[in-house]
Amino acid sequence: MSSNSGISLLRERARKAADLVERHDFIRVYTHHDADGISAGAIIAKALLRAGKNFQISFLKGLNESFDYEKGDLLLFADMGSGYADLMSEVDTDLVILDHHTPSGEINPKRNLAHVNPHLVGMDGTYELSASGVSYLFATELGRNRDLASMAVVGMLGDKQKIVGGNAEIIKEGIEAGVIAERKGIALHSGKLRDSLLKSLEPYLDFYGKKEELEEFLRKAKLDGDKDVDDLSDDEVRRLSDAVVLRLLQMKAYTGVFEHIIGKQFILKNILVKNSVMLTDIVNSCGRAGVMSLALSLLLGDVDSLNRALKINEDYVIQLLEELKKRRNEIREGFCIRYLVMENGLSASPIATTFSRYLMADKPLVVINIKNEHAKVSARTNENLAKRVDLAEVMKVAAEKVGGRGGGHRVAAGANISAEKVDEFLKEVDRLCCAMLA
Ligand SMILES: [Mn+2]
């Protein structure tokens, strides 16, 4: 099915969701606590406000957390729901699901249901539409809300999607509405170039604690570190891009990252933070710090929240850079994997993502964080290795072998196991990866 007909089928489903909303006075909204979920929440909030609806919005880590609703209200889930058909079938009130995760089965609704998910219309929810994009389609059916396209960009970038299919369509509408502009450039935060390079995590350039190297990098590329990233000329952008690519190659980074960090950048003209990469990082770190409503306020245009959100992002970045520096020498070699076992470390997933994408891309990386008796596992690889290694399968099988649970995507998966089983688990993960790579 072409994604064009997919999108019109999805709009029909979004229309049904809008119809349900119109029949209710109060809407209970639950969304995910990451950048995609928060931006979906902001789009929904704005659309409901404009439609004159009363609503309450809450954030969940997932549907293993509990939620509640009053019978007769409309219950709306964003960035979750599709994977929990059983749970959704038990909901005894009208229900709207705006999601992009793979549906787990048929939902048998007790009341009215509008289920809006790209997978249900032959579109790929992993790369071509996120929950914020689905929420945008819903919002444009509910009212004149095309100016919210800029918020949807945060979810696309946050979920590391591609600008194809549904995402490309939303960008096009945002440009037509005058709220998104495209610019050639590189994925760096606004601010002094020196500072942005030093603190960048995506791309991670490994300049933290290496002041001399950074100055040498700037000198060689004939760039002024005091100049603002947003003021660089086309020529300077080109020199900077070349220098960044060269550095990443020397670091042996995964070359698939280049298409994400160099080339088209999006300017969000009607949001307080116009640099889309920077805004996504800020929203993401607010989510990680547990202050989702601060990020929501920022997206909705609250000037007072800007400085607080910037500070949260700054603290998060420094904390993560410190942790990366500290943990780098603790990474161990297996036969077919690398692994890192931390006790009471920072959250495992951003550490696993950064190391596996930028510093050691030739083998799958498993990062384990032990807290009390419990071990949380993050496993990462890249699209290239994932042609052979399926980490979702590896995590599932290895975790079940030691009495835990695991799963996820081919390139990014996780598991929960008990701390005393870590060695046995790692051996099994290594064995499974070797078998898949052979
Ligand atoms: Mn999402």
Boltz pocket constraint, residues with backbone or C-beta under 6 A from the ligand:
constraints:
  - pocket:
      binder: B
      contacts: [[A, 36], [A, 37], [A, 79], [A, 100], [A, 130], [A, 131], [A, 155], [A, 159]]
      max_distance: 6.0
